[in-house]
Each structure stands twice: as structure tokens, then as C-alpha cells.
Amino acid sequence: MRLFVPITLVSIILLITSGFVYYLFASYNWGAGEIFMHIHLWLGLFFSFYLIYAIPRHIKENTSKIKLNNFRFVSYSLMGFLSITLFSGILHFIPYLSYFFTPIYYQFDTYNLISKVHLIFASLVSIFFIVHLSLHFKKVKNENF
Amino acid sequence: MRIFKYKKIIIASFALFFVASFVIYGLNPKVEYKGIDIDDVDFYSLPWDKEKPFFPGELATADAKMGNPKAIPSSSECVKCHKKEFEEWVPSLHSISGRDLIYENSIEVNVDLMKNHHGKELSRFCDSCHNPIEVAMGKNNPIISVEPSDVQTEGLACVFCHTATHADAELGNGAITFDLNKAYDNLSGSAILASPTDHARAFGSAKTNKLLKSAEFCGACHNERYYPPVTPSQKVLHAQSTYDEWKNSWYAKNNITCQDCHMNYEPVKFIGDLQKGIVEKPEKYSHNFWGGNHVLQDTNLKETLLFLRGGVLPGVDVKEYFRLIDKQKPTTLKFLKAAAKVEIISKKVVDKTLEIKVKVTNVGAGHNLPTGVVDQKHMWLELKVSDDTNQTIYNNGKTDRDENVVIWAERFRDKKGKIIMDHMTFKTADITLTRPTIPPRESQIITYKVVLKDALKVKNIEAKLWYKIAYEELVIKTLHRNIPIPKFLLASDKEEIK
């Protein structure tokens, strides 16, 4: 688990930034915007698989160290929000990949729902991730002094 | 120490993102659809208004340029994802509005009629509604310098309506402005499948859909006026006023739009509900465009139908084409029948004369009956009286050619006042009505007087309202064949005298 923090940090930052850049700025240049989408989708997929492997270990290693209830609440909420975000992201990835084989797609309303869920929970992940890191830094700082 | 390491990773991640963004945006400059300058369309002729390249049609492009044949996608591109909508649109008349053989040949004949008076340029008037993409590309020209593409053969193709930005129903004659730049989002198929919402966003669908749901959008083509140079007359001739008819009706006052009936998944039920006073606008709209042309959906005609519809559309094979038409046909027939009602409301004998009153009501259409190109689409009433031995005593209106037949049609007339039966638009100098068409939710009462030898023998009275999509003269003129056009029974009533 030595690389858990760098991998997670880099992945989440790149996923959040690429996602929001695509959402907010793609319409100014769809060609460039699409590249952000490709990066976002593939990175999201690999990160999802990585988390399936890494999160149980991360929890196992750290749960006993968490003494603050707030930190515990934020961490578990973050995990929940992240799961929903990644799951809704994978729901976007399935039709994306299917295009190269047998295209499958959902009803437009279903897409709308998935997109909204993905966006709302990604926003929550961004906030809770910052809080999670802040609490972690605070804890480390307290331990050092 | 660990905090410092994390900070470094965070800063490095953001730095990586910013560098990547600059590289991505730097290597991918915005690709825009570029319309073609009118001067760059070789030999493009502008005999009238230089500012209006599609005149006498009222069509316009948002960038005031000609359409780019290399960049405008065919509807067969859209079918990859919008299969349902494509399959609804394929059997409709909107998909063949440009390639329908009778229409296409009618254009040729009209153009030929005016060959020394910018006939080809005049055809922009007709094609502004029937084949707007072709007009926008500059194909309606004496010398064609536009390379062919699938979308030019698709009549009202997906990109036309779904890039519309403005419509003027009062002006009519194809007064739609469309922004082809919207059909050029450059998103790959996989990206669209991942997030079609963005494709809709690129097309500006929130704004466009509002326009597409309005009656004004339909009215831009379903209001047709002939004025010079289209007609030799100096006055404006109202050839088609479907939108105006709707606007003055109960339907417009109750916000029932064209789309509510013609793009309804269950149009007959919707019309039935309206008659019961139930107004429930559909949540979703189909692309069937239910209309009045049952002949061009008659699959019993087999190869002839294919011939009349101008062959198969790009993106569909013959078998599938017939399957889709067959699927739509029953509703088209029921839809037509839902429009009118015929009632024998009274009968009395006065001095050996049987007086019969027949009431014809427009019960289901949000426009007059008949409507559209009424010099061709017409309806007439047949009254048949028979005796107790089933012998016909009186029969008026067996065909639309009968003497004194009660018929609802327009008569195009040339400069000499002679009736034009074959839709020669460019020589139409006047338009008259045989009798006023029937407005929505209104009736006309027709009185018949049948002279009888023996009134007691009258047994059956039957009234039938027939509809025909065109006159045979049009087929003779355009296809050089004398093919009888089938008549369609819109409504009937029968009374037995005991």
C-alpha cells in the first residue's frame, strides 16, 4: 500500500479536473473536450478497479487509527459517494465501449439521471475528499507535535 | 515530512493537468463547420434578390452562406443511435418529400414550363420546403456544380429540423433559418454513446426543441403563397393555408399544436379524447408525421410503391423499408378516418321530390378539410338512393368527375382562366375554391333534391365522403401513365326507410 496515497491523489485530482473541464468547457471546442472525456473515462475505469483492490486494505490499515467521529463520518461518506460516482461513471463507460462492438445505449432520460447522479456525487466527492485530506493532515500534525 | 510529500503530489497533479490541458487544446484547435460563400458555388445564378440566395423560397441559413456538401451528415449517420426516430421517420412523407417521384417529375415539368425564365431557379421555391438541404447547397441551379451527397436525397433530413433556429409561419414558403454549424459537434460515436446529453447540448437542443414543438415551425412550410416570379399573377395567391386555418381554430385557442396530433404515438386515441373534452398533451413525440397520403404507404402496390417513393432511403434495405411502411400504414388509415363525420340529418318528400340533407363535419382535424395542396388533395360527397329492389334511383358523386358533384377542392387557373388539373404552379394565375373547405369543428349541410317517380319505393339512402390524394392528370403529366388513383372512404352514413 506504499503507492496508495500518490495513486489515489493523482487519480482523483485528474478525474475531478478532467470531468469538470469537460462539463464546463467542452462546448467551446468539442474536439479537445472529447479528449478529456476519453482520459476521464479510461482513468475512471482503471481507478475503479484499483480502488476495489486498495480500499479494503486502506480501511483495514487505518480504521483503528481513527479516533475522531467526524473523520470516521467523512471517510465513510467519501467512500459511499466515491462508489456511487464510480458506478455511475462505469454506467457511462459501458455504452462508450460498446460502440466498438455492438452499440448499446439507454433511454435519454436514463442517461440524464446517470449524468446528474455522477455530477452531484462527483461534486460531493470533491468536497469530502478535501475534508478527508484536511482531517488527515490535522491528525498527522497533531501526532507530530 | 509526509504532509510535504502529499503537497508535492497535489501540486504535481495540478501541474500535470494544466500542461495536459494546454497540449490538448493546443493540438486540437476548434474545428468549425464552414459554410460556402455564394461566390464559391460555381455558376450559382441569382436572377432576383442578391441578398436572398434561395429566393423565391424563404429558406435561410444562419451564417448566410451556402450549405457545405462535405460536412452535412446524412440521416443514415443518425440511425446509429437514433434508430427508433429514424424508423419512424423513414415511412413518413417527410423522408421522401424531395425524392417522391411524382413531386420530382412535377418540378421538372414546372421548370421546363419556365425554361427560358429561370425555371431552375424558380424550383428553389418548391424545394425550400421539399428539399431544403439541396436548396441550401445550391443544387437548384441551371448548371449544377454541387457534388452529390446522401443528405440531399433525404427531403426533410434530421439535420434540417434539428438545427433550425427560427421559423416564420406568417411568411410561409419555407421561412426557416437553420444553423448547420450545430450539426457539426465533432463528437465521435463512442463519445456520443457515453454521454448523448452533450451531443444534444452541442446541437443546442433545449432551444431547438422549443421551436420544433411549436406550430409556427410547421407553419413555415404549411402556409404557401404564390407571388411573382412564381406566378404570372401580380396578386398573392393563397395556395395552402393549413397553419392559418389552425390558428383561427379551437385547437390553437386550446394550445393543441400540429405536433400533438401528427407526432403523437397514439394519434387516433388523442383525437378521440379531444372529442370527449379530454386534453392531455403527449409527453413524448414520435417522428411518424401522420398525414394524409395513404397511397404512398400502400405496400400492396409493391414495386410500384418503391418506384413512387423514389427508391430506398440511405441506411435502410428494401425489406426493412416495406416492414416499416407496413407498420405505419394502419394508423395512417385510422388517422384519416378520424377527421370527418357524415350524417344524413333529414329526408322529406315534397311534390315527388325527395329532399335529403347531409351534414359533413370536420370532427378531428385541427385545420380545414381538406387542407394542404387542395388543387390535388380533394374530397367529395357521394349520395346514393336505392329502391326496395336495390336498384339505384339516384347516385351523385360516384366519382369526383360526376356532373354537379359536391366537391371540396381548389382550382388552379391559368391567365386565360382555364383550369389547371396537373399542378402547374408556375403558370397558375388564380386560385378559386369549388366550395369553402370545412374549418375545424364546423359542419356544412348539403341539400340534395332527388326527383322521384314513386316516392314509396325509396328504401336506402347512403352518403359517403371520399378523399383522393391527387388527380389523374398529375400522374399523366409527371409519369406519362394513366394510373387510376385510389379513392379513400373518409366517412359514411346510411339510412334505411321502413
Interface residues (C-beta under 8 A of the other chain):
Chain A: V5 P6 L9 V10 I13 L14 T17 S18 V21 A26 S27 Y28 N29 W30 G31 A32 G33 E34 I35 F36 M37 H38 I39 L41 H92 F93 P95 Y96 L97 S98 Y99 F100 P103 Y105 F108 Y111 N112 S115 L133 F137 V140 K141
Chain B: R2 I3 Y6 I9 I10 A12 S13 F14 L16 F17 A20 S21 I24 Y25 N28 P29 K30 V31 K80 C81 D185 N186 L187 S188 G189 S190 A191 L193 A194 S195 P196 T197 D198 A200 R201 A202
